[in-house]
Amino acid sequence: MTEDHINYHYITQYIRETIPQNEGILKEMERYAYAHHVPIVHPEVARLIFVIARIVKPTDILEIGTAIGYSALLLAKTLKQGGKIDTIERYGKMIDIAKENIRKANLEDSINIIEGDATEILPALEGEYDYIFVDAAKGKYMTFLPHCIRLLREGGVLVSDNVLYKGMIATDALVVRRKKTIVKRMRDYLAVISDHRQLETTVIPIGDGVAISYKLGS
Ligand SMILES: C[S@@+](CC[C@H](N)C(=O)[O-])C[C@H]1O[C@@H](n2cnc3c(N)ncnc32)[C@H](O)[C@@H]1O
């Protein structure tokens, strides 16, 4: 186990070897993220969110946490004709890079960056999404949740990344003092999405932990 992996390294390595390599702009973005320490989804999580999207066949996707647009570009491949992704990002430098990547990939018609803090944007957001991917400030997931549920269609899927946060969520033995608040908030979040009357949730221990929630009818 290394600091970044909650699984044995050999398991992660093995899973990664099963994943086809990206080419073109996605490969470039992986290199950029690595060189500039931009946190993008782990390869096995990228594959998971991609395959889930293939199953959902979304027309409308909402993402919270764009960074350089890597996961948005990946998910754009799964959109139905005429579909779109709204992706929220608050950090200006990331927004500029993401816009450039979206332009290079010719995806300006299908990926729309909503600029600002998701805690302020979500309450005003309307519409209905088939698939919501949450990959932003871990301490805010609970604040995002009522909006995600409201904005997700029945039968839609909510995917939340980093829910096991370096294993700290699962055991106090790994918790470092300065992360105590985030850990408590993430545990509360997992408890709520696991026991919510409108959601059926499963937690998968790959990457940094991923929760997948299916929205039931009311
Ligand atoms: C882990 S990165 C997203 C990676 C991206 N999903 C990918 O895999 O390519 C998290 C991003 O969320 C943004 N972020 C964090 N909290 C946010 C918030 N409350 N509102 C909007 N953006 C936020 C950060 O600025 C950062 O760029």
Ligand as a Chemical Component Dictionary entry (heavy atoms), coordinates in Angstrom:
data_LIG
# 
_chem_comp.id                   LIG 
_chem_comp.type                 NON-POLYMER 
_chem_comp.pdbx_formal_charge   0 
_chem_comp.three_letter_code    LIG 
# 
loop_
_chem_comp_atom.comp_id 
_chem_comp_atom.atom_id 
_chem_comp_atom.alt_atom_id 
_chem_comp_atom.type_symbol 
_chem_comp_atom.charge 
_chem_comp_atom.model_Cartn_x 
_chem_comp_atom.model_Cartn_y 
_chem_comp_atom.model_Cartn_z 
_chem_comp_atom.pdbx_ordinal 
LIG C1  C1  C 0  -10.000 16.140 -8.095  1  
LIG S1  S1  S 1  -10.181 17.577 -9.030  2  
LIG C2  C2  C 0  -11.321 17.113 -10.288 3  
LIG C3  C3  C 0  -10.723 16.160 -11.286 4  
LIG C4  C4  C 0  -11.585 15.893 -12.494 5  
LIG N1  N1  N 0  -12.909 15.422 -12.118 6  
LIG C5  C5  C 0  -10.913 14.849 -13.357 7  
LIG O1  O1  O 0  -10.852 13.680 -12.918 8  
LIG O2  O2  O -1 -10.430 15.174 -14.446 9  
LIG C6  C6  C 0  -11.224 18.568 -8.002  10 
LIG C7  C7  C 0  -11.546 19.924 -8.608  11 
LIG O3  O3  O 0  -12.706 20.407 -7.932  12 
LIG C8  C8  C 0  -12.580 21.800 -7.766  13 
LIG N2  N2  N 0  -13.454 22.148 -6.627  14 
LIG C9  C9  C 0  -13.295 21.752 -5.337  15 
LIG N3  N3  N 0  -14.313 22.211 -4.592  16 
LIG C10 C10 C 0  -15.136 22.893 -5.433  17 
LIG C11 C11 C 0  -16.343 23.603 -5.240  18 
LIG N4  N4  N 0  -16.906 23.702 -4.028  19 
LIG N5  N5  N 0  -16.914 24.172 -6.317  20 
LIG C12 C12 C 0  -16.339 24.078 -7.549  21 
LIG N6  N6  N 0  -15.192 23.429 -7.778  22 
LIG C13 C13 C 0  -14.592 22.837 -6.739  23 
LIG C14 C14 C 0  -11.098 22.031 -7.513  24 
LIG O4  O4  O 0  -10.732 23.357 -7.841  25 
LIG C15 C15 C 0  -10.458 20.972 -8.416  26 
LIG O5  O5  O 0  -10.091 21.512 -9.662  27 
# 
loop_
_chem_comp_bond.comp_id 
_chem_comp_bond.atom_id_1 
_chem_comp_bond.atom_id_2 
_chem_comp_bond.value_order 
_chem_comp_bond.pdbx_ordinal 
LIG C1  S1  SING 1  
LIG S1  C2  SING 2  
LIG S1  C6  SING 3  
LIG C2  C3  SING 4  
LIG C3  C4  SING 5  
LIG C4  N1  SING 6  
LIG C4  C5  SING 7  
LIG C5  O1  DOUB 8  
LIG C5  O2  SING 9  
LIG C6  C7  SING 10 
LIG C7  O3  SING 11 
LIG C7  C15 SING 12 
LIG O3  C8  SING 13 
LIG C8  N2  SING 14 
LIG C8  C14 SING 15 
LIG N2  C9  SING 16 
LIG N2  C13 SING 17 
LIG C9  N3  DOUB 18 
LIG N3  C10 SING 19 
LIG C10 C11 SING 20 
LIG C10 C13 DOUB 21 
LIG C11 N4  SING 22 
LIG C11 N5  DOUB 23 
LIG N5  C12 SING 24 
LIG C12 N6  DOUB 25 
LIG N6  C13 SING 26 
LIG C14 O4  SING 27 
LIG C14 C15 SING 28 
LIG C15 O5  SING 29 
# 
